[in-house]
């Protein structure tokens, strides 16, 4: 399964500002039951197969639309993506702030939800979906998809431009500086910035900082061979101790670091959505 997953660079220079990469999974006749866990990016998933995808949550199994995504999660929701049959899926990994210019709806409305993309205003038409399915290769599929995304994009959002500049500055410091200190030093209205975080990211600045730190740690955990030194990962990412790291880890995955790695039941463990 892992060898079937590939990342693809965004070709459009304009789209590169909002989309980190595309990804693709293709496998035949398999059964997937993958936990959906917290990430700092919104990933839109496009089902190109005839196999129905399902969401399992709270003891219920619901059909998913052919194009769907998860808003940011501020805690683990015990959601599972279930597929039984052929898997052929293209994904769009947006930067944390990159989804809004395509939907132009406050991203906080999607927090802790898994939705059809149409509900969010990301209206990829059935005819375009069919063209992507019928395309001869991945390069052509992504070319069609990029053209459709460009037609949805509103790149003239001055308030968004200002927020992205501030957000990039926070990223450079790994969100390590207290927000009130950052705002004071940069003459920024903190209350206004918090509203922008909810609008463009979907969660508060403090929650995103926690998610960002968790994401950095989980990437190290998944791609280091030595899983016994979890305390090193905790300290490297600014946690007080391993117990503090375990508490945050369980908040966002529903599991301890060691149990999470051993289970291999998360889509995050198939492709590095970072």
C-alpha positions in Angstrom: 0.0 0.0 0.0 2.7 2.5 1.0 4.5 2.1 -2.4 1.2 3.1 -4.2 1.2 6.6 -2.6 2.9 9.5 -4.4 3.2 13.3 -3.9 3.0 15.7 -6.8 4.3 19.3 -7.0 1.8 22.0 -7.7 2.6 23.4 -11.2 0.7 26.7 -11.1 2.9 29.4 -9.4 -0.3 31.1 -8.2 -1.7 27.9 -6.6 1.6 27.2 -4.8 0.8 30.0 -2.4 -2.2 28.1 -1.1 -1.6 24.4 -1.9 1.4 22.5 -0.5 1.2 19.4 -2.7 -1.1 17.0 -4.4 -1.1 13.3 -3.5 -2.4 10.1 -5.0 -3.3 6.6 -3.8 -4.1 3.7 -6.1 -4.7 0.1 -5.0 -6.9 -2.7 -6.0 -9.3 -4.8 -3.8 -8.2 -3.8 -0.4 -10.0 -3.0 2.9 -9.1 0.3 4.7 -10.3 1.3 8.1 -8.2 4.4 8.8 -8.5 6.7 11.8 -8.8 10.4 10.9 -6.6 12.3 13.2 -5.7 16.0 13.8 -3.4 17.6 11.2 -2.5 21.3 10.6 -3.5 21.1 7.0 -6.9 20.7 5.3 -6.8 17.7 2.9 -9.5 17.5 0.2 -9.9 13.9 -1.0 -11.3 13.1 -4.4 -12.6 9.6 -5.0 -12.0 8.5 -8.6 -13.1 4.9 -8.1 -16.5 3.3 -8.1 -15.9 2.1 -4.5 -18.1 4.0 -2.0 -16.2 5.7 0.9 -17.8 5.8 4.3 -17.4 7.7 7.6 -17.7 5.7 10.7 -18.4 7.7 13.9 -20.5 7.3 17.0 -21.5 3.8 16.0 -22.9 5.0 12.6 -21.7 4.4 9.1 -22.5 7.2 6.6 -21.8 7.6 2.9 -19.2 10.1 1.9 -19.5 12.2 -1.2 -16.9 11.7 -3.9 -15.1 14.9 -2.9 -14.8 15.5 0.8 -12.5 17.0 3.5 -11.9 17.3 7.2 -11.8 20.7 8.9 -9.2 21.1 11.6 -9.8 19.1 14.8 -9.1 20.5 18.2 -9.4 17.0 19.7 -9.7 13.4 18.6 -13.1 12.5 17.3 -12.8 8.8 16.8 -13.7 9.1 13.1 -12.8 6.3 10.6 -12.5 6.4 6.9 -13.8 3.0 5.6 -13.2 1.7 2.1 -13.7 -1.9 0.8 -12.7 -2.4 -2.8 -10.5 -0.5 -5.3 -8.9 2.7 -4.0 -8.2 5.5 -6.5 -7.9 8.8 -4.8 -6.4 12.2 -5.4 -5.8 14.6 -2.5 -5.1 18.3 -2.3 -3.0 19.3 0.7 -3.7 23.0 1.4 -1.4 25.1 3.6 -3.0 25.8 7.0 -4.4 29.1 5.8 -4.8 28.1 2.1 -8.3 26.8 2.0 -10.3 30.0 2.6 -9.5 31.8 -0.7 -11.3 28.9 -2.5 -14.4 28.6 -0.4 -14.5 32.2 1.2 -16.4 30.8 4.2 -14.9 31.1 7.7 -13.0 27.9 8.1 -14.1 27.7 11.7 -17.5 26.5 10.4 -15.8 23.2 9.4 -14.0 22.6 12.6 -14.3 19.0 13.9 -16.4 18.0 10.8 -15.9 15.8 7.8 -17.9 17.3 5.0 -18.6 17.1 1.3 -16.6 19.8 -0.5 -19.7 21.3 -2.1 -21.0 22.2 1.4 -17.9 24.3 1.8 -18.3 26.1 -1.6 -15.5 24.0 -3.2 -17.7 23.1 -6.2 -15.8 20.8 -8.5 -18.5 19.9 -11.1 -19.5 16.4 -12.0 -18.3 17.1 -15.6 -14.9 18.1 -14.3 -14.8 15.0 -12.1 -15.6 12.8 -15.0 -12.8 14.5 -17.1 -10.3 13.8 -14.3 -11.4 10.1 -14.1 -11.1 9.7 -17.9 -7.7 11.5 -18.2 -5.0 9.3 -19.6 -2.4 9.9 -16.8 -1.8 11.6 -13.5 -0.2 14.6 -15.1 -3.3 15.3 -17.2 -5.6 14.7 -14.2 -3.7 17.2 -12.1 -3.7 19.7 -14.9 -7.5 19.5 -15.1 -7.7 19.8 -11.4 -5.4 22.9 -11.2 -7.5 24.6 -13.9 -10.6 24.1 -11.9 -9.0 25.3 -8.7 -7.8 28.4 -10.5 -11.3 29.2 -11.6 -12.5 29.1 -7.9 -9.6 31.1 -6.4 -10.2 34.6 -5.2 -6.6 36.0 -4.9 -7.7 39.5 -4.3 -8.3 39.4 -0.5 -6.3 42.2 1.1 -7.3 41.1 4.7 -6.1 37.6 3.9 -2.8 38.9 2.4 -2.1 40.8 5.7 -3.0 37.7 7.7 -0.7 35.4 5.6 2.2 37.8 6.2 1.6 37.7 9.9 1.0 34.0 9.9 4.3 33.3 8.0 6.1 35.4 10.6 4.7 33.3 13.4 5.6 30.1 11.5 9.2 31.2 11.3 9.3 31.2 15.1 7.5 27.9 15.2 4.7 29.6 17.2 7.0 29.5 20.2 6.5 33.1 21.2 3.4 34.0 23.3 0.8 35.6 21.0 0.3 38.7 23.2 4.1 39.3 23.2 4.2 38.9 19.4 1.3 41.3 18.9 2.8 43.9 21.2 6.2 43.8 19.5 4.6 44.0 16.0 1.9 46.5 16.9 -0.9 44.1 16.0 -4.4 44.0 17.6 -4.5 40.6 19.3 -8.3 40.3 19.3 -8.4 41.0 15.6 -5.7 38.5 14.9 -7.6 35.8 16.9 -10.7 36.5 14.7 -8.5 36.1 11.6 -7.2 32.8 12.9 -10.7 31.4 13.3 -11.7 32.8 9.9 -8.7 31.6 7.9 -7.3 28.6 9.9 -10.4 27.4 11.6 -9.1 27.3 15.2 -7.7 29.8 17.7 -4.0 30.8 17.6 -3.4 28.9 20.8 -5.0 25.7 19.5 -3.2 25.9 16.2 0.1 26.3 18.1 -0.7 23.1 20.0 -1.6 21.3 16.7 1.5 22.6 15.0 3.8 21.3 17.9 1.9 18.0 17.9 2.4 17.7 14.1 6.1 18.3 14.3 6.4 15.7 17.0 4.4 13.1 15.2 6.4 13.5 12.0 9.5 12.8 13.9 7.9 9.8 15.6 6.7 8.3 12.3 9.9 8.8 10.4 12.6 8.0 13.0 13.6 4.4 13.4 14.2 4.5 17.1 10.7 4.8 18.8 12.1 4.1 22.3 13.3 7.7 22.7 9.9 9.4 22.8 11.2 11.7 25.5 13.7 13.2 23.1 10.9 14.1 20.7 9.0 15.6 23.6 11.8 17.8 24.7 12.8 18.8 21.1 9.3 20.1 20.6 9.0 22.2 23.7 7.0 19.8 26.0 7.8 19.9 29.7 8.3 16.2 29.8 7.1 12.9 28.2 3.9 12.9 30.3 3.0 16.3 28.9 3.7 15.1 25.3 1.6 11.9 25.9 -1.3 14.0 27.1 -1.3 16.2 24.0 -0.7 13.1 21.8 -3.7 11.3 23.3 -5.8 14.5 22.9 -5.2 14.6 19.1 -5.0 10.8 18.3 -6.9 9.1 21.0 -3.8 7.0 21.7 -0.3 7.0 23.2 2.6 7.5 20.9 3.8 3.9 21.1 0.4 2.4 20.6 -0.3 4.8 17.7 2.9 3.8 15.8 2.2 0.1 16.4 -1.5 0.3 15.2 -0.7 1.7 11.7 -4.3 2.6 11.4 -4.0 6.3 10.4 -4.0 7.8 6.9 -1.2 10.0 8.3 1.0 6.9 8.5 0.5 6.2 4.8 1.5 9.6 3.5 3.3 12.4 5.3 0.7 15.2 5.4 2.8 17.8 7.1 
